[in-house]
C-alpha cells in the first residue's frame, strides 16, 4: 500500500514538475521569439526609414542641382545685363559735352563673322545717309543706312574715313587700317609740323562730326611723297561694341 502511495505521489510530483518545466520553457520560447520579432520589426522600421531618407535625399540633391543650374543661368544673364548697363552708363556722360541731337543705338551683330570692324546696329538710318558714331566721348567710326538696315563702320574698317586735325593746325583724313585700336591719318602736308604724342580731333569739315571730338594720339609718323602719314592710337575702346551714339548734325 505504501508503495502505491509513493508511486502515486511520485507520479503527481513528476506531472507537476513537467507542467512547471513546460510552462517555463513556453515562457522562455515566447520571450525569446517576442524579442526576435521586436528586433526584426525595429530593424525593418529602420531599414524602411533609411530607404525613405535616402530617396528623399536623392530627390533633394536633384532639386538642388536643378536650382543650382537655374541660378547659374541667371548669374550669366545678370552678368551680361550688368556689363551692358555699365557700358551704357559710361557712354552717357557724352551728353554733358554737347547739346547736339544724339541717338543712342545698340549693336545687333557683326556683319561678317571674323570681321570685327563692321556691325549691324538698331538705328533706322535712311538709305544712303552717313552720320558720325561715338563711343562715350570719343569717335568710334561712321554709320550709314544700307537698304532697310543700318551699318556701323568702326575705326578699324578700311572704308571708314572722316576729317581730322593733328596737333594745333595740321589737317588730314583719318582712315581705318583693319585694327580697331589704331587709325591712320593720311594727306598731311609735309610742311606741317606734327609730333608723336600730338592729339588728334575731328576737324568739323566733313559734315559727320562737329569740331573737337577726340580720336586719339599720334604714335608714329611716316613720309609718303609730298605728304605725311600719322599712325594714331585710338581713345575709344571698341573691344566691347555694345552701345554707341550717332551724331546728327
Residue pairs with C-beta under 8 A, 6 or more apart in sequence:
83 240
83 242
84 242
84 243
87 240
87 242
87 243
88 104
88 242
88 243
90 136
91 104
91 134
91 135
91 136
91 243
91 244
91 245
93 136
93 137
94 102
94 134
94 136
94 137
94 245
95 102
97 137
98 210
100 210
100 247
100 248
100 249
101 247
101 248
102 134
102 245
102 246
102 247
102 248
103 123
103 245
103 246
103 248
104 243
104 244
104 245
105 121
105 122
105 123
105 143
105 150
105 152
105 243
105 244
105 245
105 246
106 121
106 122
106 242
106 243
106 244
107 119
107 120
107 121
107 122
107 152
107 241
107 242
107 243
107 244
108 119
108 120
108 121
108 122
109 119
109 120
110 116
110 118
110 119
110 120
111 118
111 119
111 120
111 151
112 118
116 154
116 156
116 180
117 153
117 154
117 155
117 156
117 157
117 158
117 160
117 176
117 178
117 180
118 151
118 152
118 153
118 154
118 157
119 151
119 152
119 154
119 241
120 149
120 150
120 151
120 152
121 143
121 150
121 151
121 152
121 244
122 150
123 143
123 150
123 152
123 246
124 150
125 131
125 143
125 144
125 145
125 150
125 246
126 145
127 145
127 146
127 147
127 148
128 144
128 145
129 144
129 145
130 142
130 143
130 144
130 208
131 142
131 143
131 144
131 208
131 246
131 247
131 248
131 249
132 139
132 142
132 143
132 162
132 202
132 208
132 209
132 213
132 246
132 247
132 249
133 139
133 140
133 141
133 142
133 143
133 152
133 244
133 245
133 246
133 247
134 140
134 213
134 236
134 244
134 245
134 246
134 247
135 236
135 237
135 238
135 241
135 243
135 244
135 245
136 236
137 213
137 214
138 213
138 214
138 215
138 216
138 234
138 235
138 236
139 155
139 162
139 202
139 209
139 213
139 214
139 215
139 234
139 235
139 236
140 152
140 154
140 155
140 236
140 238
140 241
140 244
141 152
141 153
141 154
141 155
141 157
141 160
141 176
142 152
142 153
142 160
142 161
142 162
142 208
143 150
143 151
143 152
143 153
143 244
143 246
144 150
144 151
144 153
145 151
152 244
153 159
153 160
153 176
154 160
154 176
154 180
154 238
154 241
155 174
155 176
155 180
155 182
155 183
155 215
155 234
155 236
155 238
156 176
156 177
156 178
156 179
156 180
156 181
156 182
156 183
156 238
157 176
158 175
158 176
158 177
158 178
159 176
160 175
160 176
161 173
161 174
161 175
161 176
162 173
162 174
162 202
162 206
162 208
162 209
163 171
163 172
163 173
163 174
163 202
163 203
163 204
163 205
163 206
163 208
163 209
164 171
164 172
164 173
164 174
164 185
164 200
164 201
164 202
164 203
164 215
165 171
165 172
165 200
165 201
165 202
165 203
165 211
166 172
166 185
166 188
166 192
166 194
166 198
166 200
166 218
166 230
167 192
167 193
167 194
167 195
167 198
167 199
167 218
169 192
170 188
170 189
170 192
170 193
170 194
171 188
171 203
171 205
172 185
172 186
172 187
172 188
172 230
173 185
173 186
173 187
174 183
174 184
174 185
174 186
174 200
174 215
174 232
175 183
175 184
175 185
175 186
176 183
176 184
177 183
177 184
177 231
180 234
180 238
180 239
181 233
181 234
181 238
182 216
182 219
182 231
182 232
182 233
182 234
183 200
183 215
183 216
183 231
183 232
183 234
184 229
184 230
184 231
184 232
185 200
185 218
185 229
185 230
185 231
185 232
186 224
186 227
186 229
187 227
188 194
188 227
188 228
188 229
188 230
189 226
189 227
189 228
190 223
190 226
190 227
190 228
192 228
194 218
194 221
194 228
194 230
195 218
195 221
196 218
196 219
196 220
196 221
197 217
197 218
198 217
198 218
198 230
199 214
199 216
199 217
199 218
200 214
200 215
200 216
200 217
200 218
200 230
200 232
201 211
201 212
201 213
201 214
201 215
202 208
202 209
202 210
202 211
202 212
202 213
202 215
203 211
204 210
204 211
204 212
207 249
208 247
208 249
209 247
209 249
210 247
210 249
213 247
214 235
215 232
215 234
215 235
216 232
216 233
216 234
216 235
216 236
217 232
217 233
217 235
218 230
218 231
218 232
219 231
219 232
219 233
220 230
220 231
221 228
221 229
221 230
221 231
222 228
222 229
222 230
222 231
223 229
